[in-house]
Amino acid sequence: MSVSHTIQPAPGPSSLPQPISSSSTASPALPASLVPQSIDKDTDLKAWLALNPSRPFPIYRLPETLILHIFSSLDLPDLASVAATGNRHLASLSMDAVLHRARLRSVGPQCISPHLKRRPNILELAKSGKMKGLNLESKIQRGCYLSSPNSVRLLENSHRVERLMIREKLNRLLSRRPTSRSGLLPLNLIDKELLFCSNILAPVLRRLKRQQAKDLLARKLRYSPGEEEDPINLHQPSHF
């Protein structure tokens, strides 16, 4: 009875257990979709600067955080100019709500504080007439409450009485005005031409009358008595 024996080959170097290195225990690499976009832009910036050291880098290829940091130091007209360039990415960043909120918090106090120091108080507003009320200055000096319903009602009644007085005065003056044209002539409100012609022809007659007066004055200045006696010496000053 024969027994078959199979001879196993000796283990080669490929089949031996390999030593575990520290690099194999590291975490697996992240997929490309999970890599932050800012890292890609940082590499683009470094590659651009390496290839084009003398040319300016396009601002739209910078990381968004850096672009927003640059935009935070710009004024509103500058941001509007950036939005008008046609680049959608820069336009959306220039209208970012967080950017404008940060600008208001940083720039707002610097712009408003000088005006707040120069703003008038309540007494100055009352003296200038911008704040109205009955005996408002005395109430402010006494420290009384200004916006009570009674004070508002008194102010409205005073305005109503003032309008009534103006209306009565106008009605009284209009009732005493002359009704005919002959009554307006002694007051020098109309010309004599309006008594004998219509309102359409009156401006024409007035212009003719003024032209006649100009011609008469020019004729008198041209033929003065001194010039007739000495026509050669025209520029000699006359003594009155």
C-alpha positions in Angstrom: 0.0 0.0 0.0 1.5 3.2 -1.1 0.9 6.5 0.6 1.2 9.7 -1.4 2.9 12.6 0.2 2.5 16.3 -1.0 5.4 18.5 -0.4 4.4 22.0 0.5 6.6 24.7 -0.9 8.6 26.9 1.5 7.0 30.2 2.3 8.5 32.9 0.1 9.1 36.5 1.1 5.8 37.5 -0.3 3.8 35.1 1.9 5.6 36.0 5.1 3.8 38.4 7.3 4.9 42.0 6.6 5.8 44.3 9.5 3.1 46.9 10.2 4.4 50.3 9.5 3.1 53.5 11.0 1.9 54.8 7.6 -0.5 51.9 7.2 -2.2 52.7 10.5 -3.0 56.3 9.4 -6.5 57.3 8.6 -7.6 56.7 5.0 -7.5 59.7 2.6 -10.7 61.8 2.4 -12.6 61.8 -1.0 -12.2 64.8 -3.2 -15.7 65.9 -2.6 -15.1 66.4 1.1 -12.0 68.5 0.7 -12.8 72.1 1.5 -12.9 74.5 -1.4 -10.6 77.0 0.4 -7.8 74.4 0.2 -8.2 74.1 -3.5 -8.1 77.9 -3.9 -5.0 78.1 -1.7 -3.2 75.7 -4.0 -4.4 77.6 -7.0 -3.1 80.8 -5.5 0.3 79.2 -4.8 0.4 77.7 -8.3 -0.5 81.0 -9.9 2.1 83.0 -7.9 4.7 80.4 -8.8 3.9 80.6 -12.5 3.2 84.3 -12.7 5.2 86.2 -10.0 4.8 89.6 -11.7 1.1 89.4 -12.6 -1.7 90.2 -10.2 -3.8 87.3 -9.0 -7.5 87.5 -10.0 -9.5 88.4 -6.9 -12.4 86.0 -7.7 -10.0 83.0 -7.4 -9.1 83.9 -3.8 -10.7 82.2 -0.8 -14.1 83.6 0.1 -13.0 84.4 3.7 -10.1 86.5 2.2 -12.5 88.2 -0.3 -14.9 89.1 2.5 -12.1 90.4 4.6 -11.1 92.7 1.7 -14.7 93.8 1.2 -15.1 94.7 4.8 -12.7 97.7 4.3 -14.6 99.0 1.2 -17.3 101.6 1.2 -20.7 101.2 -0.2 -19.9 102.9 -3.6 -16.9 100.6 -4.0 -19.0 97.5 -3.2 -21.6 98.7 -5.8 -18.8 99.1 -8.4 -17.6 95.5 -7.6 -21.2 94.2 -8.0 -21.4 96.0 -11.4 -18.4 94.2 -12.8 -20.6 91.3 -14.0 -18.9 88.6 -11.9 -21.7 86.7 -10.1 -19.5 85.4 -7.4 -18.1 88.8 -6.5 -21.6 90.3 -6.8 -23.1 87.8 -4.4 -20.2 88.3 -1.9 -20.6 92.1 -2.1 -24.2 91.8 -1.1 -23.6 89.4 1.7 -25.8 90.1 4.8 -23.1 89.2 7.3 -20.6 91.5 5.6 -22.9 94.5 5.7 -23.8 93.8 9.3 -20.2 93.7 10.3 -19.6 96.9 8.3 -22.4 98.6 10.2 -21.0 97.5 13.6 -17.5 98.7 12.7 -18.2 101.9 10.6 -21.5 103.0 12.0 -20.3 104.3 15.4 -17.5 106.3 13.7 -20.0 108.0 11.4 -22.8 108.6 13.9 -20.9 109.6 17.0 -19.8 113.1 15.6 -23.4 113.9 14.6 -24.8 112.7 18.0 -22.5 115.2 19.8 -23.7 118.1 17.7 -27.5 117.3 17.7 -29.7 119.9 19.3 -31.5 119.4 22.6 -35.3 119.8 23.1 -35.1 123.4 24.1 -33.1 124.3 20.9 -35.7 122.4 18.8 -38.5 124.4 20.4 -36.7 127.7 19.8 -36.0 126.9 16.1 -39.7 126.0 15.5 -39.0 122.4 14.6 -40.8 121.2 17.7 -44.2 123.0 18.2 -46.5 123.4 21.1 -48.2 125.9 23.4 -45.8 127.5 25.8 -43.3 124.7 24.9 -40.2 126.5 26.1 -41.6 127.2 29.6 -42.8 123.6 29.8 -39.3 122.3 28.9 -37.7 124.6 31.5 -40.1 123.5 34.2 -39.6 119.8 33.2 -43.2 119.2 32.4 -44.5 116.3 30.3 -44.7 117.5 26.7 -46.7 114.8 24.9 -49.8 114.7 27.0 -53.2 114.4 25.2 -54.3 117.7 26.7 -51.3 119.6 25.2 -51.8 118.0 21.8 -55.5 119.0 21.9 -54.6 122.6 22.9 -52.1 122.8 20.0 -54.7 121.6 17.5 -57.2 124.1 18.8 -54.7 127.0 18.6 -53.9 126.1 14.9 -57.7 126.0 14.2 -58.2 129.4 15.8 -55.2 130.8 13.9 -56.6 129.6 10.5 -60.0 131.1 11.4 -58.4 134.5 12.1 -56.5 134.5 8.9 -59.7 133.6 7.0 -61.6 136.4 8.6 -58.9 138.9 7.8 -58.7 137.9 4.2 -62.5 138.1 3.9 -62.5 141.6 5.4 -59.8 142.8 3.0 -61.4 141.3 0.0 -64.7 142.9 0.8 -63.1 146.4 0.8 -61.2 146.0 -2.5 -62.4 148.1 -5.5 -64.7 146.3 -7.9 -64.3 148.5 -11.0 -61.2 149.3 -13.0 -61.6 153.0 -12.3 -61.1 152.4 -8.6 -57.8 150.5 -9.3 -56.3 153.4 -11.3 -55.6 155.8 -8.4 -53.8 153.0 -6.6 -51.4 152.5 -9.6 -52.4 148.9 -9.9 -53.4 149.1 -13.6 -52.5 151.4 -16.5 -54.7 153.8 -18.2 -54.8 151.7 -21.3 -56.9 149.1 -19.5 -59.7 151.6 -19.2 -60.2 151.9 -22.9 -59.1 148.6 -24.4 -59.3 144.9 -23.7 -56.9 142.8 -21.7 -55.5 141.3 -24.9 -54.5 144.7 -26.4 -53.2 146.2 -23.1 -49.7 144.5 -23.2 -49.2 145.7 -26.8 -50.1 149.3 -25.9 -47.9 149.1 -22.9 -44.9 148.1 -25.0 -45.6 150.9 -27.5 -45.8 153.4 -24.7 -42.4 152.3 -23.3 -40.8 152.4 -26.7 -42.1 155.9 -27.2 -40.6 156.9 -23.9 -37.3 155.4 -24.8 -37.3 157.2 -28.2 -38.1 160.5 -26.5 -35.3 160.1 -24.0 -32.8 159.2 -26.7 -33.9 162.2 -28.7 -33.4 164.6 -25.8 -30.0 163.2 -25.0 -28.9 163.4 -28.6 -30.0 167.0 -29.2 -29.0 168.6 -25.9 -28.4 172.4 -25.9 -24.7 172.1 -25.0 -24.0 169.9 -28.1 -25.7 172.4 -30.4 -23.5 175.2 -29.2 -20.2 173.2 -29.3 -20.7 170.1 -31.5 -17.0 169.3 -31.6 -16.4 168.9 -27.9 -18.9 166.0 -27.3 -17.1 164.4 -24.3 -16.7 167.5 -22.2 -18.2 166.8 -18.8 -21.2 169.0 -18.0 -21.5 170.7 -14.6 -24.9 170.7 -12.9 
